[in-house]
Amino acid sequence: MGRQLKFNIFRYNPEDSASVPHMETFRLEETEAMTLFIALNRIREEQDPSLMFDFMCRAGICGQCAMLINGRPDLACHTKTKKLPDDITVLPMPVFKLIGDLSVDTGTWFRDMNTKVESWIHSDKVLDPAAQEERMDNVLADEIYELERCIECGCCVAACGKANMIPEKFMGAAAFNRIGRFMLDPRDQRTENEYFEVVGTDDGIFGCLGLLGCEDVCPKKLPLQDQLGMLRRKLGFSAVQHIFGKVFSSKK
């Protein structure tokens, strides 16, 4: 006999005018190597087929099953129930638009974020399809790859105090990680001043509260603290230049 687990799950369908936000309780017997993802699927298959939550890969790669598990953002597919108490509370992640129950729209948020930070290589070189690929130092390629491991699950955004205060504006650690990736890439021809125009605001890097909840909850263990520190150092000088530029221009 496994443990008897109690699941307190948030329920609400915004598309149903009769639906109201509430918590609903389900009970399951714990099985060997059970994950929260397995538990939620069993609840949907055995008790309530209307339960809404997202999943795809079931291997911690797609990021679709992120949710608040006992108040902490994490992936349901790699959260073992044996590491949780008997009483488990599951909520949808904040900041993102609620689709229903535990399902939120991270796709729109990340699409908008990638547009804001201009998440593509900026170059005036003309593409030659027949040319060889540009060579890159292995160490630098590894550093870029490390930042490319983001699965856009949204856990860092949900854990961010500033993003919870101004969800429509603050870019969050995921955006700073993207900027850091392109600042490393020698193929991107943007200057630090151009990067400053993108994230050098109170809605960008200078609005970060420095609580580092983002790095604490990142399921891929990305070095988000390093990226925040690097951007503040590099863009801080650009900020001083902007301030002095405004002062001198006002005196003319």
N, C-alpha and C positions, 0 to 999 in steps of 0.2 A: 504493500500500500504506500503510495506516494503522499506527499503533503496535499492538503486541501487548500487550494489557492482561491482567494477572493479578488475579483477584478472589478474595480470601480471605473467605469468607462463613460466618457462624455458623449452625450447623444444630442444631436441637433441637425436638422436638415433645413437650410435657409430657403430652399426651393419649395418647401411645404408650408403653407400659411398656418396650418394647424400645429406645426411642430414648435416646441419651446425648448430652450436649453435646459438640460437636466443630466444628472448622473444615474447610470443604470448598473446594477450589480449582477455579475455572473460568477459562477463557481466551477472550478475544474480540478480534477486530480492531476497532480504534477507527474510527468513521465520523465524517463531518463533523457538527459541532454535537451530538455524542452527549452525553446527560446520563446520570447514574447510573440514573435511572428507566428510560431506554431500554435501557441495558445489562442491568438486572435483568429486564426484560420479555423481552429476547432470550434470556437464560439460561434463563428459565422456558419459553419457547416452543420453543427449539432444543435444550436440553440436559437440563433437569430440571423437569418440570411440577409437582413437589411443593414447589418453593421458595415459602415464604410471606413476603409483605410486603404492606403496605397502600398503597393509592392511590385517588384519586377524580378530582380536577380536573385534575391534571397542569400546573397553572399557578401554584403557590405560594399558593393561596388556602385550600384545605381543611385543610392541615396533616397529612394522613394519612400521608405518606411520610417522616416524620422518622425518622432513624436515626443511629447513630454512624458517621461516615465518616472513616477514619484517625484515630479517637479524638475527633472533634469532632461534636457534634450539628448536623445540618443537614437540609434537605429534599432528597431524592433528585432531585426533578423540576427543581430549579434549580441543581443541582451539575453543572457541565460537567466531563467527564472530562479535557479538555485542561488544566484547572487542577490536576489530580491527577498523582501519579507513576505509573509503569507498574505498580507493586504497590499494590493498593488493598484495604484491610481494612474490612469492613462488619460491624457488630455491632448488636444491638437496643439501644434506649435503656435505661439503668438507671432505677431508681426505680419504673417502671411494671411491672405484672404482665405476664409473658411469655405470649403466646398461642401463638407458634411461630415459629422461625427469626428473622426481622427484625420480626415483627409483635408489638406490645404494646398493652395496653388503656389508652389515654389517656382514653377516654370516662368510665370509672368514676371515675378520679382527678379529672377536672375536674368531674364532677357532684357529687362529695363536697366539693370545694373551693368550688364555688359555693354549696352549702348552708351550709358553715361561715361564709363571709363574708356570707351573706344577700344574695346578688347580685340584688337587686331594689329598686325605689324604695319606701321606707318613707314613707307619707303617710296622714294621717287624713282627707284630703279624700274626699268621696263622688263617685264617678265620674258625670259627666253626659255621656252619649254624644252629646248634641246640642250641647254646648258647643264653642267654638272651641279649637284647640290652644293651650297656653300658649306665649307668645312667649318667645324666649331671644335674648340678645345673640349676634351672629354670631361674635365672637371666642371667647366661652365655648363656643358650640356646636362650633367647630372644635377647641378643646382637649379636649372630651369625645370627639369623633369620633376624635381622634388615639389615645386610649387604647382606643377600641372596635375598633381595627384588629387586635387580638390574634386569631389564628386557632386558638389552643389546640392548637398542634402539640406542645408539651411540651419543646421544645429548651431553654428557660430552666431548666426543672425538672431535666432530665438533666444540665445543666452546673453545677448548684448543689451546692457541697460539703456544705452543711448538709442538703439534701434527700437526698443520697446516704447521709448518716450516719443520719438518722431519717426514712426515706421515708413512714412511716405517719402522722407527726405534723406535720412542718414544712410550712407553707402554700406558701412559695415566691413568687417574683417575680410569677407570674401572678395570685396572690391579692392581692398588694399593688397590682398594677395595677388590679384590679377595685375594690378599696376606694378607691383614688385617684380613679377615675372617678365613683363615687357621692358622694365628698366634694366634687367639683366641681359636681355637679348640684343646682341650687337647688330642684328638686322633691323631693329626699330630705330629710326632716325630722329625720334622726338627728343627735344632738349628738356632739361629739368624745369625750365620756365613753362614749357608746354605741359608737362605733367602737373605742375603747380596749378595751372588753369583748370585742370580736371578735378583734382582732389585737395587742393590747398585752401579749403574753406571749413567753416564750422559744421557743415554737413559732410565733410570729408575727414581727412586725417587729423585736423586740429580740433575736431569735435569729439574725438575718442576720449572716453573717460579713463582709460587705462586700467580697467578692472580685470581684463584678461580672461573673462568668462569664455570668450571665443576659443582660446587655446585649450582651456580646461576640458571642453566638451567635444572638440574636434575628433571624430572617429578615425580619421586618417593620421592623426598626430602631426599635422602640418606645423611648421615653425612660425606661427602667426605673430607671436611676440617679436621675433626677429624682424619681420616685415614692418610691423608698426614702428619699431625703433629706427629702422633704416629710413623709412619715409619721413619721419619727423626730423631726423638729422639732415637729410638731403634737402627737403623742401623747406626747412626752417630758414636756411640761407636765402632761398628764393622769396620767402615771406618778408625778410628784412629788406631785400631789394625792392619789393613792391611798395613797402611802407615809405622808404626813402624816395622812391620815384614819385609817389603821390605828394609828399611834402615839397619836393623841389618843383614839381609842376604847378602846385598851388601858389608858389611864390613868384612865378613868372607873370 
